[in-house]
């Protein structure tokens, strides 16, 4: 089998070369908007810059938020406009003359017919605009903040029950308001127990019946239940003055919080309300945006360099990859869609592969990639730098054992369909090489270790890896592309 399977694969690839665009659900990519660069960057989880698109009309971007249907809702920086992009980054709609300046966006659960609501917070008028999936306005709601507990609406997020929470930011204190999205009625303010500088403004839902809020002038985290009752308060750090940026909460309740004043990344356990670790790296000095990808990678944007860089951390706080993402980039928004899949719609199926978002996150497969599921999935681990070793694991949750291989080469653009494939080939067949051959099952996955030579000339070379298993057809895993750094 060690020689027969590769020969069969190459023979069939030579026969079927017709290409079609991969037709699946939401793309397994990150879209990040640049404030000063006036552009959008579409990047892969492996740091490949797949596309750079100038913002049209040219505008400074505050944040890009990925909707459940793959559109990108762009908040423009201190402007009464809102831009909605198609997944290919072309403009779907550009809304002008809004009654205020959008600062954040959150999405309701998408129905089986593809409908959802987008909630847009206006910072300077304390309003929430409600749009449908086609950017048609459905409602306009007002919040009446109660000084001294904040005076400006800033951040918003959904909880597990479908309520919208809005953070109110103030110079001396802050508060929360909750919108019942069924009755369209606000309740609140839900006040913090103590006064502190610049509290409030950012709010995050979790998989538990909790919401968390913080502000950019304090390192305190405040926990509320879904009735608005204050529960606990804790400090991320007792050293220095805080400058927390956009945070993200993962499946296990770990909150990842960047600090733009000193370049730190706080790993905060929302269950115990304690800081597990403070990750610091000499390359990072102003970390501000943060989101989690479909395989648990934590992406943190550092705006201190030109270009700004998005760094990928693993769950142990080690940097594995980075990608250039424009100039003075902060991207205050969920640019991966993870929060939606994890909190808002855990029982949905974003990628249309028949497995729920929550089950995929728990099982280690990707809810944004239809070719990453219990039948077959490929995972990449390790720092993708010269002199480091990268591990690829081809796994399946089915107990049956299948002959399999891991191949690599250059990315096929577009991906390739053929009658012999279940899924699509992500590697250009003319440049495909077999890395390893063996078998894979739930108890014994197929592993391949790639040592990257200590040769600076390799930096910048892109590679694409993909697994294949032989069943009734050639079952194709998801592709893992990366750039050697």
Secondary structure, DSSP 8 states (H G I E B T S, - for coil): -TTHHHHHHHHHHHH---B-----SS-S-EEEEETTTTEEEEE-TTS-EEEEEE-SS---EEEEEE-TTS-EEEEETTSS-EEEE-TTS-EEEEE-S-SS-EEEEEE----TTS--EEEEEETTTTEEEEEETTS-EEEEEE----TTS-SEEEEEEE-TTS-EEEEEE-SS--EEEEEETTTTEEEEEEE-SS--TT--SEEEE-SSSEEEEE-TT--EEEEEETTS-EEEEEES-SSS---EEEEEE-TTSEEEEEETTTTEEEEEETTTTEEEEEE--TT-S-EEEEEE-TTS-EEEEE-SSSS-EEEEE-TTS-EEEEEE--SS----S-SS-HHIIIII-TTS-TT-SSS-HHHHHHHT--TT-TTSSSS-EEEEES--STT-EEEEEEE-SSSS-EEEEEEEESEEEEEE--TTEES-EEE-GGG-EEEEEEEE-SSS-EEEEEE--S-GGGTT-EEEEEEEEESSSEEEEEEEEEE--
